[in-house]
Amino acid sequence: MKICTRDSFTLAIFIAISFFLLNGCSTTPPRFATVSCADYECVKESISQLARKEMEKNKVTGLSVALVDDKGLIWAQGFGYADKENKIPATPQTVYRVASISKLFTATAIMQLAEQGKINIDESLTTYLPEFSIKTRFPGEGRITPRNLMTHHSGLPANLYKGIFSSKPEPFTKVIKEIKDEYLAYPPESVYSYSNLGVTLLGGVIERVSGKSYASYMDESILGPIGMDNSSFSTKTGMVVAKGYKDGDVTNELSIRDLPATGLLSSAVDLGRFMQMVLTGGISGEHQIIKRETLAEMLRPQNIKVPLDMGIYIGLGWALDGMGNTEIKNAGPVAHHGGSLPSFNSQLLVLPEQKLGVVVLTNSSTRPAVDNVAIEALILALEVKTGIKQPRWVRPQKSPKSLSPEEVSLYTGHYATPIGLIKAYEKSDFLKAEIFGNTVSLIPRADGMLAMKYKLFGLIPISLRELDDVGVSRVVVAGREFLLARSQGLDMVFGEKISPPSVPEKWLDRIGAYEIVNAGNDVLFFDGVRIGRQDGFLLIEYYTPLLAEGSVKLPIAPVSDTEAIILGLGSGMGETIRAITIDGKECLQYSGYQLRKISTQ
């Protein structure tokens, strides 16, 4: 389905790029005007103004922020509403769904248990979960361990979508056995591929080793000792959680199965206490939550020797430099994690060397506000505390040179990306790309990248807003060709160049529309599935109603008469679609869902 408006076109691409970058750690649109501050009062005033501006611009209903150093809370404030209908304001104590920031707490719990000698993070996962199994096409290529689950290098699928959002969620531990018929997407340790599923399995390890429920262990061993009294992985008696909103309208509450990956309920003030613990070497009040040397290991880049990661770095649970546009120059490493759910967004940033941290939470579906407010608050606080100023970011200029015919030829072809199949082709000596049924021109920039330019109806130049400053280029790594995307000097793989695979007759017979027949009580992350064909590629197309308008078309390559894999590199790619037989009728199975063919169209 073609997305025909600029806003929906831009939004869909931006969400997909953000999701692909870190699936919860997000990007930050470029900064053009950072106000210099001499004291924290100036920081408070400047960030308050920015917060209100971003909330209006991005239709954010409620937002809370907390800024801390190793001595304690510097500033915390709420803006807008936690509950607009009942005029309940957002405050620093408002409880939000903080989504993937939850992963930092799961990783901390794993490392606590490792300190106690109950877990060896380099042992096979089956040491702690003997019933765990998953199919693989990479025998002998390495094993899944707690360490590579924390670094998202296990090769596991991104999610088990069946049951992830539900009106009656099952216990998250059910996924341990339910993934036995799924396949690894990649060999372990071969590439960074964000996996909520992997962190959910770590929650199972915590339960098995501690002998306690996951929520109880987290309350007793981490949240309670830190003093995070308004936080929990289960709704406590009297706990009031902010309502969720999309474009200013209240949304239905989604119940979440995968608590260890996305289930934390917390406030800005409570997360400020967590950051302070990190800044003081694992100490919170009279409690040593985690040893200083263990925390240092968690903040150490674990993937330096992985060629396909191309300059992004991750610690144990923590995202580090090069991931999600959070770079701050001349201040040491930036440790961070963000989170996104359909009606909640969050961002947490820490400068360990400078002893500063900030967290921003919202109860709204749009992402940029939390990122802009968080990065600007940390930049201004850094200047006040240390005098370190950030260099002004300058938008790359158009190159006076055009692409040579040889360069155009190198780019020409098809690419598997998180937003679907992209076609790059030459037209009148220019390089064009088809994205979501729209044509984008790729124009050389002075920094050697290509800028994306869009004309409505092919005539009227239209800004793509956040994407105006994203550049793309071509790179070859380990014999594979990729599109690289750059924003403010940070690079990430965006797409892999592919050729049409051979398509067996069995898969051609499967072209058509499908319905999910085992949805149960689920709130569907994807729907409207169909198998189609385009430019010689077999495609799986579906809608993501919880994210954006329109459909995504992902190229798939059959590997047998009954199995096909999603092409490309990164989270959600490399995964398997299987043909199975149920009650004598063929269905497709993907990520736990069974899909029955309902039409050949």
N, C-alpha and C positions, 0 to 999 in steps of 0.2 A: 504494500500500500504506500503510495507516495505521500510524503509530508509536504504540504504545499504552502505553508506560511514560514516567514523568516524566523519567528520566535520559536515555533515548534521544531523547525529544522535545526536551529542553533542549540536549543535546549537538549534535544536528543543526542546530538554529537557531544556536547559538553558533559552531559551525565555519563555517557559511555566512556569518554576519555577519563573522567575523574574515577569512574568505577574500575577501569582498566589499570590506572596508575597505581592505586593502592587499595581499592575496594574497601574504603573506609578511612583512608588517609588523605585522599583528595588533593586537589590543586588549588592554588591561590591566584586569582587574576592579577595582572601587573599593577604595581604601585607607581603612581605618578606624582604624588604630592604628600610627602611625609613631613609633618610639622615638627620642628625641633623643640625639645622640652628641657627645661632646666631643673625641674623638680617633679615629684610624684603628683602634686596637685594639678600640674599642667597635663600629665599623662591622663589623669582621671577625666579632666575636662575635654581633652582632645578625643579620647576614646569614647566618651559618652556621646559626643557630637557625631562621631563616625558610626557608632552603633545605631543611633536613631536614623541616620541617613541610609545606612545599609538595610535596616528593617523596612523602611518605606519603599526603597528601591526594589527589594526582593520579596515583598509581601510577607514579612516575618511577623508572627503574632507575639511571641515572647522570646526573650533572650536574657541569659545571665552570664556574668563574667567574674572571674577571680584571678588576681595577680598576686604571686607569692615570691618570697625569697627563702633562704635557709633559716631566717629568724622567725618567719611567720607570715601572716596575711598582710599584704600591702594595701589591697583594695578589692572590694567585691560590690557588685551592684546588679540589680535586675531592671529590665526595660520591658514595656508592654505588658502582656497578660499571660498568666499561666492558664487562665480560664476566662476567655473573653465574654462568654455568654453571662457569666455570673460576676463579671468585673473583679476577678481575683488577680491582683498584679503578680508579675514575675518578680522574684526576689533572689538574693544570693542563696537562700535556702530552698528554693523551689526544686522539687525532684523531677528529673527528666529521665527518659530512656536514653542512655548514653551510647547504645549500640556497640560498636567494635572497640571502644575504649575498654570494654570488658576484658579483652584479650590480654591487656597488661596485667590484670589481676590474676587471671588463670596462669600466666607465665610465672608470676611471682609465687603463686602457690606451689607450682611444680618445683621451682628452685628452692623453696623452703623445705620441701620433702626431700630434695636431693641433698641439702645440707645435713639433714637428719639421717642420711644413709638409706632412706627408704626407696629412692629412685636413682638409677644411673641413667642420665639423659642420653647416653650413647648406646644403651642396650636396645634390642628390638622391642617394638611396641608389644609384641605378643608375650613378652616376659610378664607384663602387667595386665594385659587383656588377652588371655590365651584363645578366647573365642573369636578374636578379630581375624578376618581374612578378606582379601580382595584379589580379583583376577589381575593378571599382568601380561603384557606383551614384551616385557623387558626382563626375562629371567636372568638372574645373576648380576643385575645392574645395581645392586645395593639394597639396603633394608630401610624400613620406616622406623624412626626413633623419636623419642620425645624432643630431642634437639631439632631435628629437621621439621617436626611439626610446628615448633615455635618459630622457626625461620621461614616457614612456607616453602620448604624445599623437599617435601615428602613425595611429591608427584600425585597426591590424592586429587580427586575432583574438587571443584570449588565448593559445592554444596550437595546435599541430598535434599532436593527441593520438595519431594513428597513429605508433607507434614511440617515444613519449616514455619509457616504461618497457619494458624488454625484456631477455630473457636474453642476447640478442646484439644490442646496440644498433648501429645504423648510424652513420656519421660525422654529426655535427650539420649539416655543410654541405649534406647532401642536402636539407634543408628549403628551401633557396634555390630549387630548381627545383620541388619538390613542392607549393608553395603557389600555383602559377600558375593553378590552377582554383578557388582559394578567392576569397572576396570580402572587401573591407574591411568592417569592422563600422560604422565611423563616418568622417566626413570628417577628414582630418588637422587637428590643432590645435583640435578642437571640444570634446573632453571627455577627462578623465583616464580611461584604461581600461588597466589593468595587463596587460602582454603579455610572457610568457616568450618567445614567438616572436620579438618584436622584438629582445630582447637577444641571442637566439641568432643573429640575422642580423648583429648587431654583431660577434660572434665571427668570422663570415665575413669582415667588413671587415678585422679585425685580421690574419687570415691572408693575405688578398690584398695588403694594403698592406705588411706586414712581410716577406713572403716566408718566414715560418716557421709551423710548426703553432701553433695557439692555445695549447696547453699549454706548448710550448717558449718561446713569447714571454713568457707569464706568469711562468714560472720564471726566465727570464733578465733580464727588465726590471722586474719588480715583486717577486715573492716572494723571489728570491735577494738583491737589493740591500737589502730591508728586513730580511733575516735570518730569514725565515719558513721555517726549515729543515725543519719537520715539516708543511709544507703543499704541496699540488700539485693540479692539475686532472687528473692521471693518477696511478694508484697506483704509487709508487716501490718499488724493491726494499727489502724489510724494513719497509715501512710497514704498521702494524697499525691498522685502523679499528675503532672501537667497534661492537659488535653493536647492532642495532636491536630495540626492544621495544614491544609493545602490551599494556597492562594487565598488565605484568610478565612476559609470555611473549615469548620470542624470535621474531622474524619473519624471513621469507626476505629476503635481500638483493635490492634492486632496482638494476639497472644503469640509468644515466641517459644519454639521448642529448644533451640540451641543456646541455652543459658550461658555456657562457658565462653561462647564466641560473641554474643550480642545481648545478653540478658540483664546487665547491671542497671539498677535504678539508683541514681545519685544526684547530688546537687553540686553547684560550683564550689561552694565552701568546702564540702567534703572532699572533692577531688583536689582542692587546694591543699588539704592535709596530706593527701597521698603524694602530691608533688613535693611537698616539704620533706616528707620522709625520704624521697629519692635524693633531694638536695643535701640532706644531712647524713648521707652514707648508710641509709637503711634504718635509721633510728627515728622513732616517733615517741616523744615523751620519754617514759621509762622503758619502753619496749624496743628491742632490737628485732625489727620485722624481718630483716634479711641482712646477712653479713655484707660488709663493705666490698670485699673481694668478689662475692657472688654478684652484687649489683654491677660491679665493674665488668664482669663477664657478660651480663645481660646487655650492657651498653657497648660492647665490643662488636665491630662488624664481623659477621660470621661467614660471609659469602664472597670474600675478596677474590677467591680463586675460581669463581664460576663465570666463564666467558660470556654466556648468554645473558647475564644480568646487566652487563654494559654500564657499570658505574652507579647502580643503585645499591644501597647498603642496608642491611637489616641486622639487628641484634637478636637477642632471645626475647621475642614478644614486641620489642621496640622497633619502630621504623627509624632509620637514621638518615644521614645526608644523602641527597640524590633522589629521595622518594617524596612525592607529593610536594609541590613547590614551596618548601618551607625553609629554604636555605637562608641563613643569616651569616654574613661574612665577618671574618676577623674576631669571632667570638667562640671558637671551638665548635664541637659537634652539636647538632640539634637533634635531640631525641624526642620522638613525637608519636602520636597515634590519634586518628580521627575516627568518626563513626557516622554511619548513615542508615536510617530506617525510613520507610516511606513518609513519615511525618515528623521525624526528629533528625537533627544533625549535631555533631559535636567535634571539637578540636582541642587537643591538649598538646602543648609544646613546652619543652624543658631545655635550658642551657646549663648542662651540668657544671661546666667550668666557671660560669659566671654566676651560678646559684640563683637563677631566675626561672620562673615558670608561669604559664598562663593557661587557663581553660575557658572555653566559650561553649555554651549549650543553647540550643533552640528547640522549640516545639513546632517547627515548620519544615516543609518539604524542600525548600530551596537551600543550596549549599553555600554560595559565595559569602554570605554575611558572616558566618562563624569563622571562615578562613581569613577574611580581611581584618576583622576585629582582632583575632588572635595574633596574627603576625605583626600588625601595627602596634598593638599593646606591648608586645615583647621588644620590638625595635625601640620604642620610646623609653621603656623602662631600662633597657640596656644602656641607652645614651645617658640617662639620669644617673645610673649606678656607676658606670665605668667611663663615660665620655666617648665610647665607641659609637661612631655614626656610620650609617650605611651609605654606600655610594648610590647616587641617583641612577635609577634604571632608565636607560635610553632605548626607545623603540627602534628596532632595526629598520634601516632605510632600504628602499628599493634599489636593486643593483642596476647600474647603467648597462650591463651586459645581458644578453639573452642566452638561453640555454642553447648549446650547440646541438646539431642533429644527433651526435653520438650520445650526448647526455639525455636527450629526449628519448632515444631508443632504449637506454638503460632503465629509465623509469617506466616505460610503457609496459603494461601488463596488468594482471589481477593480483589483488592483495587480500588476504584474510585478516580482518581486523575485528575488534570487539563490537563495532557497530555494523558488521556485516561485510559482504563482498564489495570491494572498491575497485573500479576499473580506471586505470590511467591510460590516456591515449593522446595522440598528436592530432591537432586540428589547426590548419593554417599556420604552421610553424610554432604553435603554442602547445603547452602541455595542459591537458584538462583532466578532471577526475569526476566520475559519477558517484555521488554519495546520496543515499536515500532517494534516488530518482532525480536529484538536483545536480546541475553541472557547476563545478567549481574550477576556477582557473588557478594554476600553480605558477606563481610569479617569483623569479629569482630575487633574493635579498642580498644585501651587502655582506652579510655574515656567512654566505654560502648555503643558507637554507632556502626553502621555497615557502612563500606566503600563500595562504588560501584567500582568494578573492571571489565574491559571489555577486552576480547581477540578476536581479529580479526580472523575469521574462527574457533574460539574456541581454537586457538593455540598461537597467537602472542599478548602479552600484549600491549594495546594501552592506552595512556593517554586520559582521558576525560577532560583535561584542567581544567576549572573552577570547574567542578564537582568532581575533585579528592579530594577536601577538604570538600565536603558536606557529612555529616553522616546522617544516618537514624536510628530511633528506634521506638519502639511500646509504645503507651500510651493509657490508658482507662480514658475517661472523660464522666461524666453523662451517664454511661452505654454504651457508644459507643467506638469502637476501632479505633485508628488512627495510621497512620504513621507520625512520627515527623521528619522533616528535620532540621539539625543544620549546620550553617556555622559561623565560628569564635565565637562560644559561644551563638549565637542567634538562637532560635527555632521557627519553624512555622509548622502548620499542613500542610501536603502534600497530604495525602490520607486517605480515610475512608474504613475500611474493610466492605465488603458487601457479601451477599449471593444471588444466582440466584433467582429472583422473579418468581411468577407464570405469565405466558404469555398467555392471552386469544387468541383464534383462530383468532379474528378480527385483532390482531396485528401481528400474524404470516402471515396473508394474505397481510400485508403491507411491507413485506420484499422485497427489490428491490431498484433500482436507481431512483432518483428524480431530476427534474429540477425546478429552481425558475421561476415562470411565471409572477411575478409582480415586476421585478427588476427595470423597468423604466430607469432613468438616473443614477442609482447607480453604484458606483465602489464597487464590492462585497467583503466583508470581508471574507465570506466563500462561497464555491461552491462545486460542485461534491458530492451532498448529497446522501447518501443511508442508508437504514435500513438493518441491518444484524443480524446474531446470532453467538455467540462464547461462548463456555464453559457454555452453558445454559443461558447466558445473551442476552438480546436484546440490540443492539447497534445502535447509530446514528453515522455515519462516515461522515466526510467532510474535505475538503482541506481549508487551510488558506493561500492563495497566497500572501497576504500582509505581512505575518510574516515569514514563513519558508517552506521548502520543506516537502512533505509527507502529510499524513492525520492523523487526530485525531479520535479515536474511543471511544465514551463516552457511558457508560452503562445507559440504561433507564429502568424505572419500570412503567408498565401500572398501572394506578389507576382506570381505567374504560375502556370500549370498545372504547372510543373516546379520552382519555387523558393519557399521560405518563409524568413522571418527570425525569429529568437528575439526576442521583444519585451522592452523594458526598456532601462535605461541602466546601463552599467558593464561590467566585465570579464566576458567570456563571453556577453554579450548583443549584439544586433545582428548576430549571426553567421548564416550561411546554411546551410540544409539543401536539397540538390538531389536531384531524381529523375533517374537516369541509366539507360542500358540497357547491360547486360553479357550477351553471348552470347544476345541476343534476349529477355532477361528484365529487368524493371525492378527496380532497387535504389535505396535512398536512400544518399546520400553526405554524411557530416558529419565535418569535421576529419580527412580522410584515410581514414576508415573507410567500408567499403561494407556496407550493411545489407540483408539479404534478408527479405522478409515470409514468416513461417512460420505465421501464424494470423490470422484476422479478429477474434479475441477480445482 
